[in-house]
Amino acid sequence: MSGTVAVRLPGGRLLEVVEPDWCAGAHEDGRALEDVFHEGPEMHLEVATRHGPYRVLAASVVQYPFAGDAARRVPVGSVDLGGEWFELDAAGLVGLADGLAGYARRLRELASVLPAGAG
């Protein structure tokens, strides 16, 4: 969704904000200017368990265009790790992906010693 979006600030003031193409378009009214943010669609990693699916990870792109901290004005990856959200730059996301790939290899090794169909 490209273009602009109107966000209502506290006190009723309406603010037109340039919206990046990756933004999912959900913007909450009533936030302070520095708390206005863009968020891309969330992607999830779920694991099938005997009790049903369990969400292990979630990630999206976020940006706070009016943040007091200039580092938060640029898009970053936002990753939910164990119930806490962390903001990672591109190098941080690649490092996470590399770590997950290594972990996946070790999980496959672990699975190879289990009997087929166990669990």
Phi and psi in radians as a Rosetta constraint file:
Dihedral C 1 N 2 CA 2 C 2 CIRCULARHARMONIC -1.905 0.35
Dihedral N 2 CA 2 C 2 N 3 CIRCULARHARMONIC 2.703 0.35
Dihedral C 2 N 3 CA 3 C 3 CIRCULARHARMONIC 2.157 0.35
Dihedral N 3 CA 3 C 3 N 4 CIRCULARHARMONIC -2.370 0.35
Dihedral C 3 N 4 CA 4 C 4 CIRCULARHARMONIC -2.256 0.35
Dihedral N 4 CA 4 C 4 N 5 CIRCULARHARMONIC 2.814 0.35
Dihedral C 4 N 5 CA 5 C 5 CIRCULARHARMONIC -2.380 0.35
Dihedral N 5 CA 5 C 5 N 6 CIRCULARHARMONIC 2.521 0.35
Dihedral C 5 N 6 CA 6 C 6 CIRCULARHARMONIC -1.647 0.35
Dihedral N 6 CA 6 C 6 N 7 CIRCULARHARMONIC 2.240 0.35
Dihedral C 6 N 7 CA 7 C 7 CIRCULARHARMONIC -2.143 0.35
Dihedral N 7 CA 7 C 7 N 8 CIRCULARHARMONIC 2.271 0.35
Dihedral C 7 N 8 CA 8 C 8 CIRCULARHARMONIC -1.551 0.35
Dihedral N 8 CA 8 C 8 N 9 CIRCULARHARMONIC 2.136 0.35
Dihedral C 8 N 9 CA 9 C 9 CIRCULARHARMONIC -1.557 0.35
Dihedral N 9 CA 9 C 9 N 10 CIRCULARHARMONIC 2.922 0.35
Dihedral C 9 N 10 CA 10 C 10 CIRCULARHARMONIC -0.969 0.35
Dihedral N 10 CA 10 C 10 N 11 CIRCULARHARMONIC 2.482 0.35
Dihedral C 10 N 11 CA 11 C 11 CIRCULARHARMONIC 1.549 0.35
Dihedral N 11 CA 11 C 11 N 12 CIRCULARHARMONIC -0.067 0.35
Dihedral C 11 N 12 CA 12 C 12 CIRCULARHARMONIC 1.610 0.35
Dihedral N 12 CA 12 C 12 N 13 CIRCULARHARMONIC -0.106 0.35
Dihedral C 12 N 13 CA 13 C 13 CIRCULARHARMONIC -1.099 0.35
Dihedral N 13 CA 13 C 13 N 14 CIRCULARHARMONIC 2.335 0.35
Dihedral C 13 N 14 CA 14 C 14 CIRCULARHARMONIC -1.703 0.35
Dihedral N 14 CA 14 C 14 N 15 CIRCULARHARMONIC 2.268 0.35
Dihedral C 14 N 15 CA 15 C 15 CIRCULARHARMONIC -2.068 0.35
Dihedral N 15 CA 15 C 15 N 16 CIRCULARHARMONIC 2.232 0.35
Dihedral C 15 N 16 CA 16 C 16 CIRCULARHARMONIC -1.547 0.35
Dihedral N 16 CA 16 C 16 N 17 CIRCULARHARMONIC 2.167 0.35
Dihedral C 16 N 17 CA 17 C 17 CIRCULARHARMONIC -2.088 0.35
Dihedral N 17 CA 17 C 17 N 18 CIRCULARHARMONIC 2.313 0.35
Dihedral C 17 N 18 CA 18 C 18 CIRCULARHARMONIC -1.144 0.35
Dihedral N 18 CA 18 C 18 N 19 CIRCULARHARMONIC 2.267 0.35
Dihedral C 18 N 19 CA 19 C 19 CIRCULARHARMONIC -1.900 0.35
Dihedral N 19 CA 19 C 19 N 20 CIRCULARHARMONIC 2.163 0.35
Dihedral C 19 N 20 CA 20 C 20 CIRCULARHARMONIC -1.195 0.35
Dihedral N 20 CA 20 C 20 N 21 CIRCULARHARMONIC 2.742 0.35
Dihedral C 20 N 21 CA 21 C 21 CIRCULARHARMONIC -1.021 0.35
Dihedral N 21 CA 21 C 21 N 22 CIRCULARHARMONIC -0.587 0.35
Dihedral C 21 N 22 CA 22 C 22 CIRCULARHARMONIC -1.376 0.35
Dihedral N 22 CA 22 C 22 N 23 CIRCULARHARMONIC -0.175 0.35
Dihedral C 22 N 23 CA 23 C 23 CIRCULARHARMONIC -1.202 0.35
Dihedral N 23 CA 23 C 23 N 24 CIRCULARHARMONIC 2.382 0.35
Dihedral C 23 N 24 CA 24 C 24 CIRCULARHARMONIC -1.334 0.35
Dihedral N 24 CA 24 C 24 N 25 CIRCULARHARMONIC -0.202 0.35
Dihedral C 24 N 25 CA 25 C 25 CIRCULARHARMONIC 1.616 0.35
Dihedral N 25 CA 25 C 25 N 26 CIRCULARHARMONIC -0.015 0.35
Dihedral C 25 N 26 CA 26 C 26 CIRCULARHARMONIC -1.566 0.35
Dihedral N 26 CA 26 C 26 N 27 CIRCULARHARMONIC 2.060 0.35
Dihedral C 26 N 27 CA 27 C 27 CIRCULARHARMONIC -2.291 0.35
Dihedral N 27 CA 27 C 27 N 28 CIRCULARHARMONIC 2.213 0.35
Dihedral C 27 N 28 CA 28 C 28 CIRCULARHARMONIC -1.474 0.35
Dihedral N 28 CA 28 C 28 N 29 CIRCULARHARMONIC 2.304 0.35
Dihedral C 28 N 29 CA 29 C 29 CIRCULARHARMONIC -1.338 0.35
Dihedral N 29 CA 29 C 29 N 30 CIRCULARHARMONIC 2.750 0.35
Dihedral C 29 N 30 CA 30 C 30 CIRCULARHARMONIC 1.538 0.35
Dihedral N 30 CA 30 C 30 N 31 CIRCULARHARMONIC 0.068 0.35
Dihedral C 30 N 31 CA 31 C 31 CIRCULARHARMONIC -1.467 0.35
Dihedral N 31 CA 31 C 31 N 32 CIRCULARHARMONIC 2.608 0.35
Dihedral C 31 N 32 CA 32 C 32 CIRCULARHARMONIC -1.115 0.35
Dihedral N 32 CA 32 C 32 N 33 CIRCULARHARMONIC 2.677 0.35
Dihedral C 32 N 33 CA 33 C 33 CIRCULARHARMONIC -0.897 0.35
Dihedral N 33 CA 33 C 33 N 34 CIRCULARHARMONIC -0.814 0.35
Dihedral C 33 N 34 CA 34 C 34 CIRCULARHARMONIC -1.200 0.35
Dihedral N 34 CA 34 C 34 N 35 CIRCULARHARMONIC -0.231 0.35
Dihedral C 34 N 35 CA 35 C 35 CIRCULARHARMONIC -1.721 0.35
Dihedral N 35 CA 35 C 35 N 36 CIRCULARHARMONIC -0.019 0.35
Dihedral C 35 N 36 CA 36 C 36 CIRCULARHARMONIC -1.223 0.35
Dihedral N 36 CA 36 C 36 N 37 CIRCULARHARMONIC 2.303 0.35
Dihedral C 36 N 37 CA 37 C 37 CIRCULARHARMONIC -2.485 0.35
Dihedral N 37 CA 37 C 37 N 38 CIRCULARHARMONIC 2.792 0.35
Dihedral C 37 N 38 CA 38 C 38 CIRCULARHARMONIC -1.841 0.35
Dihedral N 38 CA 38 C 38 N 39 CIRCULARHARMONIC 2.530 0.35
Dihedral C 38 N 39 CA 39 C 39 CIRCULARHARMONIC -2.463 0.35
Dihedral N 39 CA 39 C 39 N 40 CIRCULARHARMONIC 2.299 0.35
Dihedral C 39 N 40 CA 40 C 40 CIRCULARHARMONIC -1.417 0.35
Dihedral N 40 CA 40 C 40 N 41 CIRCULARHARMONIC 3.029 0.35
Dihedral C 40 N 41 CA 41 C 41 CIRCULARHARMONIC -1.073 0.35
Dihedral N 41 CA 41 C 41 N 42 CIRCULARHARMONIC 2.478 0.35
Dihedral C 41 N 42 CA 42 C 42 CIRCULARHARMONIC -1.377 0.35
Dihedral N 42 CA 42 C 42 N 43 CIRCULARHARMONIC 2.430 0.35
Dihedral C 42 N 43 CA 43 C 43 CIRCULARHARMONIC -1.976 0.35
Dihedral N 43 CA 43 C 43 N 44 CIRCULARHARMONIC 2.553 0.35
Dihedral C 43 N 44 CA 44 C 44 CIRCULARHARMONIC -2.207 0.35
Dihedral N 44 CA 44 C 44 N 45 CIRCULARHARMONIC 2.624 0.35
Dihedral C 44 N 45 CA 45 C 45 CIRCULARHARMONIC -1.989 0.35
Dihedral N 45 CA 45 C 45 N 46 CIRCULARHARMONIC 2.023 0.35
Dihedral C 45 N 46 CA 46 C 46 CIRCULARHARMONIC -1.998 0.35
Dihedral N 46 CA 46 C 46 N 47 CIRCULARHARMONIC 2.569 0.35
Dihedral C 46 N 47 CA 47 C 47 CIRCULARHARMONIC -1.995 0.35
Dihedral N 47 CA 47 C 47 N 48 CIRCULARHARMONIC 2.304 0.35
Dihedral C 47 N 48 CA 48 C 48 CIRCULARHARMONIC -1.353 0.35
Dihedral N 48 CA 48 C 48 N 49 CIRCULARHARMONIC 2.169 0.35
Dihedral C 48 N 49 CA 49 C 49 CIRCULARHARMONIC -2.127 0.35
Dihedral N 49 CA 49 C 49 N 50 CIRCULARHARMONIC 2.970 0.35
Dihedral C 49 N 50 CA 50 C 50 CIRCULARHARMONIC -1.156 0.35
Dihedral N 50 CA 50 C 50 N 51 CIRCULARHARMONIC -0.254 0.35
Dihedral C 50 N 51 CA 51 C 51 CIRCULARHARMONIC -1.760 0.35
Dihedral N 51 CA 51 C 51 N 52 CIRCULARHARMONIC 0.120 0.35
Dihedral C 51 N 52 CA 52 C 52 CIRCULARHARMONIC 1.917 0.35
Dihedral N 52 CA 52 C 52 N 53 CIRCULARHARMONIC 3.138 0.35
Dihedral C 52 N 53 CA 53 C 53 CIRCULARHARMONIC -1.178 0.35
Dihedral N 53 CA 53 C 53 N 54 CIRCULARHARMONIC 2.530 0.35
Dihedral C 53 N 54 CA 54 C 54 CIRCULARHARMONIC -2.256 0.35
Dihedral N 54 CA 54 C 54 N 55 CIRCULARHARMONIC 2.197 0.35
Dihedral C 54 N 55 CA 55 C 55 CIRCULARHARMONIC -1.394 0.35
Dihedral N 55 CA 55 C 55 N 56 CIRCULARHARMONIC 2.095 0.35
Dihedral C 55 N 56 CA 56 C 56 CIRCULARHARMONIC -1.643 0.35
Dihedral N 56 CA 56 C 56 N 57 CIRCULARHARMONIC -0.776 0.35
Dihedral C 56 N 57 CA 57 C 57 CIRCULARHARMONIC -2.383 0.35
Dihedral N 57 CA 57 C 57 N 58 CIRCULARHARMONIC 2.667 0.35
Dihedral C 57 N 58 CA 58 C 58 CIRCULARHARMONIC -2.460 0.35
Dihedral N 58 CA 58 C 58 N 59 CIRCULARHARMONIC 2.600 0.35
Dihedral C 58 N 59 CA 59 C 59 CIRCULARHARMONIC -2.663 0.35
Dihedral N 59 CA 59 C 59 N 60 CIRCULARHARMONIC 2.663 0.35
Dihedral C 59 N 60 CA 60 C 60 CIRCULARHARMONIC -2.781 0.35
Dihedral N 60 CA 60 C 60 N 61 CIRCULARHARMONIC 3.059 0.35
Dihedral C 60 N 61 CA 61 C 61 CIRCULARHARMONIC -1.739 0.35
Dihedral N 61 CA 61 C 61 N 62 CIRCULARHARMONIC 2.364 0.35
Dihedral C 61 N 62 CA 62 C 62 CIRCULARHARMONIC -2.298 0.35
Dihedral N 62 CA 62 C 62 N 63 CIRCULARHARMONIC 2.722 0.35
Dihedral C 62 N 63 CA 63 C 63 CIRCULARHARMONIC -2.669 0.35
Dihedral N 63 CA 63 C 63 N 64 CIRCULARHARMONIC 2.364 0.35
Dihedral C 63 N 64 CA 64 C 64 CIRCULARHARMONIC -1.952 0.35
Dihedral N 64 CA 64 C 64 N 65 CIRCULARHARMONIC 1.544 0.35
Dihedral C 64 N 65 CA 65 C 65 CIRCULARHARMONIC -1.132 0.35
Dihedral N 65 CA 65 C 65 N 66 CIRCULARHARMONIC -0.316 0.35
Dihedral C 65 N 66 CA 66 C 66 CIRCULARHARMONIC -2.022 0.35
Dihedral N 66 CA 66 C 66 N 67 CIRCULARHARMONIC 0.324 0.35
Dihedral C 66 N 67 CA 67 C 67 CIRCULARHARMONIC -1.098 0.35
Dihedral N 67 CA 67 C 67 N 68 CIRCULARHARMONIC 2.568 0.35
Dihedral C 67 N 68 CA 68 C 68 CIRCULARHARMONIC -1.147 0.35
Dihedral N 68 CA 68 C 68 N 69 CIRCULARHARMONIC -0.559 0.35
Dihedral C 68 N 69 CA 69 C 69 CIRCULARHARMONIC -1.533 0.35
Dihedral N 69 CA 69 C 69 N 70 CIRCULARHARMONIC 2.008 0.35
Dihedral C 69 N 70 CA 70 C 70 CIRCULARHARMONIC -1.014 0.35
Dihedral N 70 CA 70 C 70 N 71 CIRCULARHARMONIC -0.519 0.35
Dihedral C 70 N 71 CA 71 C 71 CIRCULARHARMONIC -1.118 0.35
Dihedral N 71 CA 71 C 71 N 72 CIRCULARHARMONIC -0.446 0.35
Dihedral C 71 N 72 CA 72 C 72 CIRCULARHARMONIC -1.527 0.35
Dihedral N 72 CA 72 C 72 N 73 CIRCULARHARMONIC -0.081 0.35
Dihedral C 72 N 73 CA 73 C 73 CIRCULARHARMONIC -1.420 0.35
Dihedral N 73 CA 73 C 73 N 74 CIRCULARHARMONIC -0.200 0.35
Dihedral C 73 N 74 CA 74 C 74 CIRCULARHARMONIC -1.776 0.35
Dihedral N 74 CA 74 C 74 N 75 CIRCULARHARMONIC 2.637 0.35
Dihedral C 74 N 75 CA 75 C 75 CIRCULARHARMONIC -1.098 0.35
Dihedral N 75 CA 75 C 75 N 76 CIRCULARHARMONIC 2.453 0.35
Dihedral C 75 N 76 CA 76 C 76 CIRCULARHARMONIC -2.393 0.35
Dihedral N 76 CA 76 C 76 N 77 CIRCULARHARMONIC 2.869 0.35
Dihedral C 76 N 77 CA 77 C 77 CIRCULARHARMONIC -1.463 0.35
Dihedral N 77 CA 77 C 77 N 78 CIRCULARHARMONIC 2.350 0.35
Dihedral C 77 N 78 CA 78 C 78 CIRCULARHARMONIC -1.966 0.35
Dihedral N 78 CA 78 C 78 N 79 CIRCULARHARMONIC 2.112 0.35
Dihedral C 78 N 79 CA 79 C 79 CIRCULARHARMONIC -2.170 0.35
Dihedral N 79 CA 79 C 79 N 80 CIRCULARHARMONIC 2.253 0.35
Dihedral C 79 N 80 CA 80 C 80 CIRCULARHARMONIC -1.550 0.35
Dihedral N 80 CA 80 C 80 N 81 CIRCULARHARMONIC 1.931 0.35
Dihedral C 80 N 81 CA 81 C 81 CIRCULARHARMONIC -2.040 0.35
Dihedral N 81 CA 81 C 81 N 82 CIRCULARHARMONIC 1.776 0.35
Dihedral C 81 N 82 CA 82 C 82 CIRCULARHARMONIC 1.187 0.35
Dihedral N 82 CA 82 C 82 N 83 CIRCULARHARMONIC 0.558 0.35
Dihedral C 82 N 83 CA 83 C 83 CIRCULARHARMONIC 1.590 0.35
Dihedral N 83 CA 83 C 83 N 84 CIRCULARHARMONIC -0.019 0.35
Dihedral C 83 N 84 CA 84 C 84 CIRCULARHARMONIC -2.115 0.35
Dihedral N 84 CA 84 C 84 N 85 CIRCULARHARMONIC 2.354 0.35
Dihedral C 84 N 85 CA 85 C 85 CIRCULARHARMONIC -1.591 0.35
Dihedral N 85 CA 85 C 85 N 86 CIRCULARHARMONIC 2.341 0.35
Dihedral C 85 N 86 CA 86 C 86 CIRCULARHARMONIC -2.153 0.35
Dihedral N 86 CA 86 C 86 N 87 CIRCULARHARMONIC 2.454 0.35
Dihedral C 86 N 87 CA 87 C 87 CIRCULARHARMONIC -1.725 0.35
Dihedral N 87 CA 87 C 87 N 88 CIRCULARHARMONIC 2.195 0.35
Dihedral C 87 N 88 CA 88 C 88 CIRCULARHARMONIC -2.174 0.35
Dihedral N 88 CA 88 C 88 N 89 CIRCULARHARMONIC 2.451 0.35
Dihedral C 88 N 89 CA 89 C 89 CIRCULARHARMONIC -1.387 0.35
Dihedral N 89 CA 89 C 89 N 90 CIRCULARHARMONIC -3.087 0.35
Dihedral C 89 N 90 CA 90 C 90 CIRCULARHARMONIC -1.010 0.35
Dihedral N 90 CA 90 C 90 N 91 CIRCULARHARMONIC -0.775 0.35
Dihedral C 90 N 91 CA 91 C 91 CIRCULARHARMONIC -1.103 0.35
Dihedral N 91 CA 91 C 91 N 92 CIRCULARHARMONIC -0.670 0.35
Dihedral C 91 N 92 CA 92 C 92 CIRCULARHARMONIC -1.132 0.35
Dihedral N 92 CA 92 C 92 N 93 CIRCULARHARMONIC -0.692 0.35
Dihedral C 92 N 93 CA 93 C 93 CIRCULARHARMONIC -1.170 0.35
Dihedral N 93 CA 93 C 93 N 94 CIRCULARHARMONIC -0.711 0.35
Dihedral C 93 N 94 CA 94 C 94 CIRCULARHARMONIC -1.104 0.35
Dihedral N 94 CA 94 C 94 N 95 CIRCULARHARMONIC -0.725 0.35
Dihedral C 94 N 95 CA 95 C 95 CIRCULARHARMONIC -1.072 0.35
Dihedral N 95 CA 95 C 95 N 96 CIRCULARHARMONIC -0.722 0.35
Dihedral C 95 N 96 CA 96 C 96 CIRCULARHARMONIC -1.105 0.35
Dihedral N 96 CA 96 C 96 N 97 CIRCULARHARMONIC -0.788 0.35
Dihedral C 96 N 97 CA 97 C 97 CIRCULARHARMONIC -1.066 0.35
Dihedral N 97 CA 97 C 97 N 98 CIRCULARHARMONIC -0.743 0.35
Dihedral C 97 N 98 CA 98 C 98 CIRCULARHARMONIC -1.099 0.35
Dihedral N 98 CA 98 C 98 N 99 CIRCULARHARMONIC -0.746 0.35
Dihedral C 98 N 99 CA 99 C 99 CIRCULARHARMONIC -1.098 0.35
Dihedral N 99 CA 99 C 99 N 100 CIRCULARHARMONIC -0.703 0.35
Dihedral C 99 N 100 CA 100 C 100 CIRCULARHARMONIC -1.164 0.35
Dihedral N 100 CA 100 C 100 N 101 CIRCULARHARMONIC -0.659 0.35
Dihedral C 100 N 101 CA 101 C 101 CIRCULARHARMONIC -1.109 0.35
Dihedral N 101 CA 101 C 101 N 102 CIRCULARHARMONIC -0.751 0.35
Dihedral C 101 N 102 CA 102 C 102 CIRCULARHARMONIC -1.115 0.35
Dihedral N 102 CA 102 C 102 N 103 CIRCULARHARMONIC -0.711 0.35
Dihedral C 102 N 103 CA 103 C 103 CIRCULARHARMONIC -1.131 0.35
Dihedral N 103 CA 103 C 103 N 104 CIRCULARHARMONIC -0.685 0.35
Dihedral C 103 N 104 CA 104 C 104 CIRCULARHARMONIC -1.072 0.35
Dihedral N 104 CA 104 C 104 N 105 CIRCULARHARMONIC -0.696 0.35
Dihedral C 104 N 105 CA 105 C 105 CIRCULARHARMONIC -1.063 0.35
Dihedral N 105 CA 105 C 105 N 106 CIRCULARHARMONIC -0.762 0.35
Dihedral C 105 N 106 CA 106 C 106 CIRCULARHARMONIC -1.173 0.35
Dihedral N 106 CA 106 C 106 N 107 CIRCULARHARMONIC -0.619 0.35
Dihedral C 106 N 107 CA 107 C 107 CIRCULARHARMONIC -1.127 0.35
Dihedral N 107 CA 107 C 107 N 108 CIRCULARHARMONIC -0.691 0.35
Dihedral C 107 N 108 CA 108 C 108 CIRCULARHARMONIC -1.104 0.35
Dihedral N 108 CA 108 C 108 N 109 CIRCULARHARMONIC -0.696 0.35
Dihedral C 108 N 109 CA 109 C 109 CIRCULARHARMONIC -1.086 0.35
Dihedral N 109 CA 109 C 109 N 110 CIRCULARHARMONIC -0.763 0.35
Dihedral C 109 N 110 CA 110 C 110 CIRCULARHARMONIC -1.076 0.35
Dihedral N 110 CA 110 C 110 N 111 CIRCULARHARMONIC -0.760 0.35
Dihedral C 110 N 111 CA 111 C 111 CIRCULARHARMONIC -1.101 0.35
Dihedral N 111 CA 111 C 111 N 112 CIRCULARHARMONIC -0.538 0.35
Dihedral C 111 N 112 CA 112 C 112 CIRCULARHARMONIC -1.162 0.35
Dihedral N 112 CA 112 C 112 N 113 CIRCULARHARMONIC -0.333 0.35
Dihedral C 112 N 113 CA 113 C 113 CIRCULARHARMONIC -1.648 0.35
Dihedral N 113 CA 113 C 113 N 114 CIRCULARHARMONIC -0.074 0.35
Dihedral C 113 N 114 CA 114 C 114 CIRCULARHARMONIC -1.586 0.35
Dihedral N 114 CA 114 C 114 N 115 CIRCULARHARMONIC 2.629 0.35
Dihedral C 114 N 115 CA 115 C 115 CIRCULARHARMONIC -1.187 0.35
Dihedral N 115 CA 115 C 115 N 116 CIRCULARHARMONIC 2.549 0.35
Dihedral C 115 N 116 CA 116 C 116 CIRCULARHARMONIC -1.026 0.35
Dihedral N 116 CA 116 C 116 N 117 CIRCULARHARMONIC 2.382 0.35
Dihedral C 116 N 117 CA 117 C 117 CIRCULARHARMONIC 1.405 0.35
Dihedral N 117 CA 117 C 117 N 118 CIRCULARHARMONIC 0.066 0.35
Dihedral C 117 N 118 CA 118 C 118 CIRCULARHARMONIC -1.231 0.35
Dihedral N 118 CA 118 C 118 N 119 CIRCULARHARMONIC 2.477 0.35
